[in-house]
Amino acid sequence: MAVTTQDSKIMRHEGYVRGTQVDALPAPVALTGVIGWMRASLFAGPLNTILTILTILLLIWIVPPILDFLFIHAVWSGADREACLPTAEHPEVGACWAFVRDRFSYFIYGSYPIPERWRVDIFFAMLAIGIFWLLWLEAPRRDLGALYFFVVVPIVAYILLTGSPLIGLRNVDTSLWGGVLVTIVVSWVGIVFSLPIGILLALGRRSNMPAVKLFSVIFIEFVRGVPLITVLFMASVMLPLFVPDAYSPDKLLRALIGIAMFASAYMAEVVRAGLQAIPKGQYEGAMAVGLGYWQMMYLIILPQALKITIPNIVNTYIGLFKDTTLVVIVGIFDFLRTVEVSRIDPKWAAPTTSATGYVFAAIFYFIFCYAMSRYAKNVEARLGKADRR
Amino acid sequence: MSIAQESGPPKVALIYDPKIRSIAYQVILCAIILFLAWSAVRNAADNLARAKIASGFGFWNQTAGFDISQTLIEYSAQGGTYGRAFWVGLLNTLLVAAIGIVLATIVGFLVGIARLSRNWLIGRLASGYVELIRNVPLLLQLLFWYNAVLKALPDLRDSWSVFGNVYLNNRGFFAPYPIFGEGIGLVVGAFVVGVVGAIAFRIWARKRQERTGQQAPIGLVALGLIVGLPILAFFVAGMPATLEYPEKGRFNIRGGMEILPEFVALLIGLVLYTGAFIAEVVRAGIMAVSKGQTEAAGALGLRTGQTLKLVVIPQAMRVIIPPLTNQYLNLTKNSSLAVFVGYPDLVQIFTGTVLNQTGQAVEVVMITMAVYLTISLVTSMAMNWYNARIALVER
């Protein structure tokens, strides 16, 4: 029925077929290229456009003053506070980088005696080699690297830094240590001790022996349930009470014990998560071929569990590295403390000194933590690739 | 004969019997730990006796004799005891933690969603914020806010002020404070009735929806009951509240509500820091909901808002809740960094001043740790209960 009417229409109006060319439609709005990208990701819809404009305004409000402070009006050289005080010619003074330059070696070494500072440099170099060896996943003989990092460096560093009159190195009291040196020593001791202790605690928590399990759970939950400050307080004021007077540990050692305890508890939970992710068949298979408990753990379970835990382990290390700033509470001059002390030094008292010191410290911590987190992300991506195969 | 021998339990030396071994290990472990504990206690008793430090909790009722800059309950240097100081500190800790948790949740959800935004600029800005904040120690941030920002505000004479009612200077933030008169009980009562009514209405509306499929405007009714009813009661009672304005003198500001710069610095630092971590938690939670869920919701004809509310968020919350709880606990524990900016929290008052005055390290540190442990355990228990409630019910 419908067909017939249409047919008749065509027959009646002979002009149905268009005689002239239709003008080309305008090209579709770009979906690719710069314009397309901007439309899709900046101005998609009115709400998005408003948000984009607000964000741009926010950036305009924030970024130029920061650049101004950090670079344009910054003071780059000078001997003391005079350089960084606002004067009639320079009413606006930005960051006082001269202060950082002047105090740089104090920030790195603290009060470590100047003629002995090469020892610290050697320690840093040894540590850098060890870290590079372990982190570079294709490096040769990484087992030797682990041995070097976890055994050789600690012993050599201890002799090197504290000194040993036997081989002609003057004793340097730990109360003179400071700055980046202390930050690195504290975080590195935390790193070196937290992993093995954490693994033991994690194994203990998954153990079949009720007493072992109980003690592990109590330790882990106790330490994780309280703030690091109170653990440090405990190490600082209670530990000396618990040991005979003659063996009272020095301040740095107390802080190191506190940090190591704290980091181990967190590491234990990270490792436990890795252990739980290993399928039961792996345990059963290992037992079926007649391996004992420690052989099973060392040869079969831990290599797999630790591999998938690497990103979380590194994240724990980042937390640990940031937490080392809290050792100030027990009277140790870590990097942040040296900045704090220098900032209120009358020699450099100027309006922008504090902010400059904090910005410098922030850059230091950011570089280390960001590098670690990028590494963790990389490893995660690599592991993900292996699983996606 | 030989069959009976083979089927019997294999004969091994006692030392290789797993059961006996396990018992031996545990006995040795217990012995070591008992020995360590015993020697620690003995050494502590020796050392304390030599230093002539009292032990026990007798100090709890002694006069404290020091002032505290922010007290939520009545406390004075002369009349206050160490025990009272403990409660003041605990309340201050809980105050900053509670406000911090609310604000950090808001910041965290906003930033977490912003990171997933299709808007490139907002996504970048949010991830820049997260990366910057997460990779700088909290202590450094607190010191920055306190020493470089709040202490750099103008001093009393040049205070920033809004209409002479609100003042901001390096001594803190001063705002009008409401003083309630008679009849305020009616408003409080109306608020309680409103909350109860809203909950009851929600239950009724849910039941009705399950029965008949009809939806009720739960949000609007709840808003009306919780906010509208108290406002109505306020006017009915004859507006029983006046504002006390801060008055600026030459040397100080009197009256009104005073918020310490220490409190503000601690709060800003905790909120921004924890907010960045919560943002990551939220992002991971939303990304954990597979795209198929959103597409299926779209295919069923749900709008974007409904998809979020009914499909994505309920599933994301399952992933978000456990790490979110962890972040709340971290914030509470990190509030102990108050000691570095001088905000009188539990750690600053108790392990700081009280410990220094009494010298009773063991008792003081143990009490402080017990408080944080209790908070942690109670929170985890509450969250485990909630988690079990919303957990996926599988066959």
Contacts between the chains, C-beta under 8 A, distances in Angstrom:
chain1	res1	chain2	res2	distance
A	37	B	120	7.9
A	40	B	118	7.4
A	41	B	118	6.1
A	41	B	119	6.3
A	41	B	120	3.9
A	41	B	121	8.0
A	42	B	119	6.4
A	42	B	120	6.0
A	42	B	121	6.1
A	44	B	118	6.4
A	44	B	119	7.4
A	48	B	118	7.5
A	48	B	119	5.2
A	51	B	119	5.9
A	51	B	122	5.9
A	52	B	119	6.1
A	52	B	121	5.5
A	52	B	122	7.4
A	55	B	119	7.9
A	55	B	121	4.9
A	55	B	122	5.7
A	55	B	125	5.9
A	56	B	121	7.1
A	58	B	125	7.8
A	59	B	125	7.5
A	208	B	22	7.1
A	209	B	22	5.1
A	209	B	25	6.3
A	209	B	26	5.2
A	210	B	26	7.3
A	211	B	26	3.9
A	211	B	29	5.8
A	211	B	30	5.7
A	212	B	25	7.2
A	212	B	26	6.4
A	212	B	29	6.1
A	215	B	29	6.8
A	215	B	33	6.5
A	221	B	377	7.9
A	222	B	369	7.8
A	222	B	373	6.7
A	224	B	376	7.5
A	225	B	372	6.2
A	225	B	373	4.3
A	225	B	376	3.8
A	225	B	377	6.6
A	226	B	333	7.1
A	226	B	368	8.0
A	226	B	369	4.7
A	226	B	372	4.5
A	226	B	373	6.0
A	226	B	376	7.6
A	227	B	333	4.0
A	227	B	334	6.9
A	227	B	336	4.1
A	227	B	347	7.2
A	227	B	372	6.0
A	228	B	333	7.8
A	229	B	336	4.7
A	229	B	337	7.0
A	229	B	339	6.7
A	229	B	347	5.8
A	229	B	351	7.7
A	230	B	336	6.9
A	230	B	347	6.9
A	230	B	351	6.7
A	230	B	365	6.3
A	230	B	368	5.4
A	230	B	369	5.1
A	230	B	372	6.6
A	233	B	351	5.2
A	233	B	355	7.8
A	233	B	361	8.0
A	233	B	365	5.3
A	233	B	368	7.7
A	234	B	365	5.2
A	234	B	369	7.3
A	237	B	355	7.1
A	237	B	361	3.9
A	237	B	365	6.6
A	238	B	44	8.0
A	238	B	361	5.4
A	238	B	362	5.8
A	238	B	365	5.8
A	240	B	47	7.4
A	241	B	43	6.7
A	241	B	44	4.4
A	241	B	47	4.9
A	241	B	48	6.7
A	241	B	361	6.6
A	241	B	362	6.7
A	242	B	39	7.9
A	242	B	40	3.9
A	242	B	43	5.5
A	242	B	44	5.7
A	243	B	40	7.8
A	243	B	43	5.9
A	244	B	43	5.6
A	244	B	46	7.7
A	245	B	46	7.8
A	245	B	47	6.3
A	245	B	50	7.4
A	318	B	135	7.4
A	322	B	136	7.6
A	322	B	137	4.0
A	322	B	138	7.0
A	323	B	137	7.5
A	325	B	137	4.4
A	325	B	139	4.3
A	325	B	140	6.4
A	326	B	139	6.3
A	326	B	337	7.5
A	328	B	139	7.7
A	328	B	340	7.4
A	329	B	339	6.9
A	329	B	340	7.8
A	336	B	137	7.1
A	336	B	139	6.6
A	336	B	140	6.0
A	336	B	143	7.6
A	340	B	143	7.0
A	343	B	147	7.7
A	351	B	152	7.5
A	354	B	147	5.1
A	354	B	148	4.7
A	354	B	151	7.9
A	354	B	152	7.8
A	355	B	144	7.6
A	355	B	148	4.3
A	355	B	152	7.8
A	358	B	140	6.4
A	358	B	143	6.5
A	358	B	144	4.5
A	358	B	147	7.6
A	358	B	148	5.5
A	361	B	140	5.5
A	362	B	136	4.9
A	362	B	140	5.9
A	362	B	144	7.5
A	365	B	135	6.7
A	365	B	136	5.3
A	365	B	137	5.6
A	365	B	140	6.5
A	366	B	132	7.0
A	366	B	135	4.8
A	366	B	136	5.6
A	369	B	134	7.5
A	369	B	135	3.7
A	369	B	136	7.4
A	370	B	131	6.8
A	370	B	135	4.9
A	373	B	131	7.9
A	373	B	134	7.6
A	373	B	135	6.7
